[in-house]
Amino acid sequence: MARVLVGVKRVIDYAVKIRVKPDKAGVITDGVKHSMNPFDEIAVEEAVRLKEKKIASEIIAVSCGPAQSQEIIRTALAMGVDRGIHVEVNNPEYENLQPLHISKIFAKLAQDEKIDIVIFGKQAIDDDCAQTAQMTAGLLNWPQAVFASKIEKTNDELTVTREIDGGLEIIKVKLPAILSADLRLNEPRYATLPNIMKAKKKPIKKITPKDLNVDTSPRIQILSVEEPPVRQAGAIVPDVNTLITKLKEKGHI
């Protein structure tokens, strides 16, 4: 049976209104509700389902970030993950952590833990990079099946249905492999109270990027973070000719 590594990221909750810092160096995170990245919840659910189908033997959840990231790992443990690894990265280093750094961390952990399947959410809702799964596959030289909406195992292969611009694409990948979960892959379960209590006793190993010989020096400098422009109020015009005139005045046609 396969050993599964699943990535879980602590992000600002999707229901929170994002506010930019006064110095425009980033967004305000202090005192703001955080939760597990929604796409990572889907990845965790899929990993648990693989174990329920006797395809996976063990699931390890990994989160990179400050001490509060352990809360996200506990959520994954309550959903059915076996154990966690917390790669502790504190501010300001964490604010400059980029997908390549995360990919190097996961590539090293995948080798150390003798992993067969690594599952990520297709993207994080804070930076929307959608790069970590692809770069991890590149670093390990493993096949990748990203934006998965269905995963099936046959012998030593995975048959993955991918969502693409033109519709659906079905591919086969041999193990070990990297996957990323799309929105329609599954519906994540809610953790029950007994499982939340059990999760408190499951082990979480704490390490740092230095323990994995991963350099987290930033490669990209953020110059400025800006709020989107305020949408202008609409106007009702009496007829098509007035509409065309208005559009010409604004340079749209």
C-alpha positions as CSV (number, residue, x, y, z in Angstrom):
1,M,0.0,0.0,0.0
2,A,1.1,3.6,-0.7
3,R,2.4,6.1,1.8
4,V,0.8,9.5,1.3
5,L,2.1,13.0,2.1
6,V,-0.5,15.8,2.0
7,G,0.2,19.5,2.2
8,V,-1.9,21.8,4.4
9,K,-1.5,25.6,4.5
10,R,-2.8,28.1,7.1
11,V,-4.5,30.9,5.2
12,I,-6.7,33.9,6.1
13,D,-10.3,32.5,6.2
14,Y,-12.1,32.8,2.9
15,A,-15.0,34.8,4.5
16,V,-12.7,37.5,5.9
17,K,-12.4,40.8,4.1
18,I,-8.7,41.3,3.3
19,R,-7.1,44.6,4.3
20,V,-3.7,45.9,3.1
21,K,-1.1,47.1,5.5
22,P,-0.6,50.9,5.6
23,D,2.9,50.6,4.3
24,K,1.6,48.3,1.4
25,A,4.2,45.7,2.3
26,G,1.5,43.0,2.5
27,V,-1.9,42.2,4.1
28,I,-2.9,42.5,7.7
29,T,-2.8,39.0,9.4
30,D,-2.7,39.9,13.1
31,G,-6.1,39.3,14.8
32,V,-7.6,37.9,11.7
33,K,-9.3,34.5,11.5
34,H,-7.3,31.8,9.8
35,S,-8.3,28.3,8.6
36,M,-7.0,25.5,6.4
37,N,-6.7,26.4,2.7
38,P,-10.0,25.0,1.1
39,F,-8.2,23.2,-1.7
40,D,-6.0,21.5,0.9
41,E,-9.1,20.3,2.7
42,I,-10.0,18.5,-0.5
43,A,-6.5,17.0,-0.7
44,V,-6.8,15.7,2.9
45,E,-10.2,14.2,2.2
46,E,-8.9,12.4,-0.9
47,A,-5.9,11.0,1.1
48,V,-8.3,9.7,3.8
49,R,-10.5,8.1,1.1
50,L,-7.5,6.4,-0.4
51,K,-6.8,4.9,3.1
52,E,-10.4,3.8,3.5
53,K,-10.1,2.0,0.1
54,K,-7.0,0.2,1.4
55,I,-4.9,2.0,-1.2
56,A,-2.9,4.1,1.3
57,S,-1.3,2.7,4.5
58,E,-0.3,5.9,6.2
59,I,-1.1,9.6,5.7
60,I,1.2,12.4,6.9
61,A,0.1,16.0,6.9
62,V,2.8,18.7,6.5
63,S,2.4,22.4,7.1
64,C,5.1,25.1,6.8
65,G,4.6,28.3,8.9
66,P,4.5,29.7,12.4
67,A,3.4,27.9,15.6
68,Q,-0.3,28.5,14.7
69,S,0.1,26.1,11.8
70,Q,-0.1,23.2,14.2
71,E,-3.8,24.1,14.5
72,I,-4.2,23.3,10.8
73,I,-2.4,20.0,11.2
74,R,-4.7,19.1,14.1
75,T,-7.7,19.7,11.8
76,A,-6.2,17.3,9.2
77,L,-5.5,14.7,12.0
78,A,-9.2,15.0,13.1
79,M,-10.2,14.3,9.5
80,G,-8.3,11.0,9.5
81,V,-4.6,11.8,8.9
82,D,-2.2,9.6,10.9
83,R,0.5,12.0,11.9
84,G,1.8,15.5,11.2
85,I,5.0,17.3,10.5
86,H,5.3,21.0,11.3
87,V,8.1,22.8,9.4
88,E,8.4,25.9,11.6
89,V,9.0,29.1,9.8
90,N,8.4,32.4,11.7
91,N,8.1,36.0,10.5
92,P,9.6,37.8,8.8
93,E,11.0,34.6,7.1
94,Y,7.5,33.2,6.6
95,E,6.3,36.3,4.8
96,N,9.0,35.7,2.2
97,L,8.4,32.0,1.9
98,Q,7.7,31.2,-1.8
99,P,6.4,28.1,-3.7
100,L,10.0,27.0,-4.6
101,H,11.0,26.9,-0.9
102,I,7.9,24.8,-0.1
103,S,8.6,22.5,-3.1
104,K,12.1,21.8,-1.9
105,I,10.9,21.1,1.7
106,F,8.3,18.6,0.3
107,A,10.7,17.0,-2.1
108,K,13.1,16.3,0.8
109,L,10.4,15.0,3.1
110,A,9.0,12.8,0.3
111,Q,12.4,11.2,0.0
112,D,13.0,10.9,3.8
113,E,9.6,9.4,4.5
114,K,9.7,7.1,1.4
115,I,6.5,8.6,0.1
116,D,4.5,7.1,-2.9
117,I,1.9,9.8,-3.4
118,V,2.1,13.6,-2.6
119,I,-1.2,15.4,-2.7
120,F,-1.6,19.2,-2.7
121,G,-4.5,21.5,-3.1
122,K,-4.3,22.9,-6.6
123,Q,-3.6,26.4,-5.2
124,A,-3.7,28.5,-2.0
125,I,-6.4,31.1,-1.8
126,D,-4.0,33.7,-0.4
127,D,-1.3,33.9,-3.1
128,D,-3.1,31.9,-5.9
129,C,0.3,30.7,-7.2
130,A,-0.7,27.1,-8.2
131,Q,3.0,26.2,-8.5
132,T,4.0,24.0,-5.6
133,A,2.8,20.6,-7.0
134,Q,4.4,21.2,-10.4
135,M,7.7,22.3,-9.0
136,T,7.9,19.4,-6.5
137,A,7.3,17.0,-9.3
138,G,10.1,18.7,-11.2
139,L,12.6,18.5,-8.3
140,L,11.8,14.8,-7.7
141,N,11.5,14.0,-11.4
142,W,8.2,12.3,-10.6
143,P,5.1,12.2,-12.9
144,Q,2.4,14.8,-12.0
145,A,-1.4,14.8,-12.4
146,V,-2.6,18.3,-11.3
147,F,-6.1,19.8,-11.2
148,A,-7.5,16.3,-10.5
149,S,-11.3,15.9,-10.4
150,K,-11.2,12.1,-10.1
151,I,-8.5,9.7,-8.9
152,E,-8.6,5.9,-9.4
153,K,-5.9,3.3,-8.8
154,T,-5.2,0.3,-11.1
155,N,-2.2,-1.9,-10.3
156,D,0.8,0.4,-9.9
157,E,-0.8,3.3,-11.8
158,L,-3.2,6.1,-11.0
159,T,-5.9,7.1,-13.5
160,V,-6.6,10.8,-13.1
161,T,-9.3,12.9,-14.6
162,R,-8.1,16.5,-15.0
163,E,-10.1,19.6,-15.5
164,I,-8.7,21.7,-18.4
165,D,-10.0,24.7,-20.4
166,G,-11.4,22.5,-23.1
167,G,-13.2,20.0,-20.8
168,L,-11.7,16.9,-19.2
169,E,-8.4,15.1,-19.8
170,I,-7.8,11.5,-18.5
171,I,-4.2,10.5,-17.9
172,K,-2.3,7.6,-16.3
173,V,0.7,8.1,-14.0
174,K,3.0,5.6,-12.4
175,L,3.9,5.8,-8.7
176,P,5.5,7.6,-7.1
177,A,3.6,10.6,-8.3
178,I,2.5,14.2,-7.4
179,L,-1.2,15.1,-7.4
180,S,-3.1,18.3,-6.9
181,A,-6.8,18.5,-6.0
182,D,-9.3,20.5,-7.9
183,L,-12.6,21.8,-6.5
184,R,-14.8,19.0,-7.8
185,L,-12.6,16.1,-6.6
186,N,-14.7,15.5,-3.5
187,E,-16.7,17.1,-0.7
188,P,-14.5,17.3,2.5
189,R,-16.0,15.7,5.6
190,Y,-16.5,17.5,8.9
191,A,-14.4,16.3,11.8
192,T,-16.5,14.6,14.5
193,L,-16.0,15.5,18.2
194,P,-14.5,12.0,19.0
195,N,-12.0,12.4,16.1
196,I,-11.1,15.9,17.3
197,M,-10.3,14.5,20.7
198,K,-8.3,11.6,19.2
199,A,-6.4,14.1,17.1
200,K,-5.0,15.8,20.2
201,K,-3.1,12.6,21.0
202,K,-1.7,12.0,17.4
203,P,2.0,13.0,17.0
204,I,3.2,16.1,15.3
205,K,7.0,16.3,14.6
206,K,8.5,19.8,14.6
207,I,11.5,20.6,12.3
208,T,12.9,23.6,10.5
209,P,14.0,24.1,6.9
210,K,17.6,24.1,8.1
211,D,17.1,20.5,9.4
212,L,16.2,19.6,5.7
213,N,19.1,21.7,4.3
214,V,16.7,23.9,2.5
215,D,17.7,27.6,2.0
216,T,14.7,29.9,2.4
217,S,16.3,33.1,1.2
218,P,13.8,35.0,-0.8
219,R,14.2,35.1,-4.6
220,I,11.3,37.5,-5.2
221,Q,10.9,41.0,-3.7
222,I,7.4,42.3,-3.1
223,L,7.5,46.0,-4.1
224,S,3.9,46.9,-3.2
225,V,0.5,45.3,-2.4
226,E,-2.5,47.3,-3.6
227,E,-6.2,47.0,-3.1
228,P,-8.3,46.6,-6.2
229,P,-9.7,49.8,-7.5
230,V,-13.2,50.8,-6.3
231,R,-15.8,49.8,-8.8
232,Q,-17.6,52.8,-10.3
233,A,-21.3,53.1,-10.0
234,G,-23.3,52.1,-13.0
235,A,-25.7,54.2,-15.0
236,I,-28.9,53.6,-16.9
237,V,-29.1,55.0,-20.5
238,P,-32.3,55.5,-22.4
239,D,-31.3,53.8,-25.7
240,V,-28.6,52.0,-27.7
241,N,-27.4,55.2,-29.4
242,T,-26.7,56.8,-26.0
243,L,-24.9,53.7,-24.9
244,I,-22.6,53.7,-27.9
245,T,-21.9,57.4,-27.4
246,K,-21.0,56.8,-23.8
247,L,-18.7,53.9,-24.6
248,K,-16.9,56.0,-27.3
249,E,-16.4,58.8,-24.8
250,K,-14.8,56.4,-22.3
251,G,-12.6,54.9,-25.0
252,H,-14.1,51.4,-24.8
253,I,-14.9,51.2,-28.5
